[in-house]
Structures are given as structure tokens and as C-alpha cells.
Amino acid sequence: MTDRILAAISLLMLFAFLGVVVVFVREIDLAIVIFLGIGLASYDFWTHFKNRSAEPKISTQRL
């Protein structure tokens, strides 16, 4: 549970930092790239914590 909380806090801090860049720089090209990056980070967060059974299982059997 702690990993989810820390990941959510980290994602919010990324949003805050990049939001400041978008607001003060005001370049449309930079804003597009930042929103794409935010989208990718959000998607990664969502898929990582949505389904824990998708993680690879380590096999102890020898081949």
C-alpha cells in the first residue's frame, strides 16, 4: 500500500512541476510535449497498479 501512496505523490509532484513550466513558459510546442509526457506517466501508473497479477512470476524450476 505504501508503494501506491508514494507513486501517487510522485505523480502529483511531476504534474505540479510540469504545470509550472507550462504556465510560465507559455510555448505551445513545449506544452504539447509536456502533456504527452504526463499522459504516458499517468498511463504507466494506471497499468502498473490496476492489475497486480500482471507482474512476471519468478519460477524456481530448473530448465
C-alpha positions as CSV (number, residue, x, y, z in Angstrom):
1,M,0.0,0.0,0.0
2,T,2.9,2.3,0.7
3,D,4.2,1.9,-2.8
4,R,0.9,3.2,-4.2
5,I,0.9,6.2,-2.0
6,L,4.4,7.1,-2.8
7,A,3.8,6.6,-6.5
8,A,0.7,8.8,-6.4
9,I,2.6,11.5,-4.5
10,S,5.4,11.3,-7.1
11,L,3.0,11.6,-10.0
12,L,1.3,14.6,-8.4
13,M,4.7,16.3,-7.9
14,L,5.5,15.7,-11.5
15,F,2.2,17.3,-12.5
16,A,2.9,20.3,-10.3
17,F,6.4,20.8,-11.6
18,L,5.5,20.4,-15.3
19,G,2.4,22.6,-14.7
20,V,4.6,25.4,-13.5
21,V,6.7,25.1,-16.6
22,V,3.7,25.2,-18.9
23,V,2.2,28.2,-17.1
24,F,5.3,30.4,-17.1
25,V,7.0,29.4,-20.4
26,R,3.8,29.5,-22.5
27,E,5.1,27.8,-25.6
28,I,2.5,25.6,-27.3
29,D,5.1,23.1,-28.6
30,L,6.5,22.6,-25.1
31,A,3.0,22.3,-23.6
32,I,2.1,19.6,-26.1
33,V,5.2,17.6,-25.3
34,I,4.6,18.0,-21.6
35,F,1.0,16.9,-21.8
36,L,2.1,13.8,-23.8
37,G,4.7,13.0,-21.1
38,I,2.0,13.5,-18.4
39,G,-0.3,11.2,-20.3
40,L,2.4,8.5,-20.6
41,A,3.3,8.8,-16.9
42,S,-0.4,8.5,-16.0
43,Y,-0.9,5.5,-18.2
44,D,2.1,3.8,-16.7
45,F,0.8,4.5,-13.2
46,W,-2.6,3.2,-14.1
47,T,-1.5,0.0,-15.7
48,H,1.1,-0.8,-13.0
49,F,-1.3,-0.6,-10.2
50,K,-4.5,-1.7,-11.9
51,N,-3.7,-5.4,-12.1
52,R,-1.1,-6.8,-9.7
53,S,-1.4,-10.3,-11.3
54,A,0.2,-9.0,-14.5
55,E,3.6,-8.9,-12.8
56,P,6.0,-11.6,-14.0
57,K,6.3,-14.5,-11.7
58,I,9.7,-15.9,-10.9
59,S,10.0,-19.6,-11.5
60,T,12.1,-21.7,-9.2
61,Q,12.1,-24.7,-11.5
62,R,15.3,-25.5,-13.4
63,L,15.1,-26.0,-17.1
